[in-house]
Amino acid sequence: MDAHADSYSDESFWNKTTKYAKKAGEKTLSPALKMYYSAKDSDTPMWAKTTVYGALGYFISPVDAIPDLTPVLGYTDDIGVLAGALAIVAAHIKDEHYEQAQQTLKRWFN
């Protein structure tokens, strides 16, 4: 996961999430957003941020195990990577990060 941290940028993350929000769905974007907001928090330790940026780098990468354009299965690998990273850094996801993620999802899906 950490190998993809170098591929991460805020601009690329927001470009992909806003462009493909409906296609990726809330199940994919919810953990991504929770981790994104956690990584922006100065209280989050560097090792956790590196894990988050690795997972988000994989998510935004045009090259992954199952191409995102593949019908039905396209985001399966992304969900797995995001869920694994979320489990690793869960202790650093605060209530405010959940709330920020929920607010973003509401804007996109309501």
Secondary structure, DSSP 8 states (H G I E B T S, - for coil): -GGGGGG--HHHHHHHHHHSHHHH-HHHHHHHHHHHHHHTSTTS-HHHHHHHHHHHHHHH-S--SS-TTSTTTTTHHHHHHHHHHHHHHGGG--HHHHHHHHHHHHHHH-
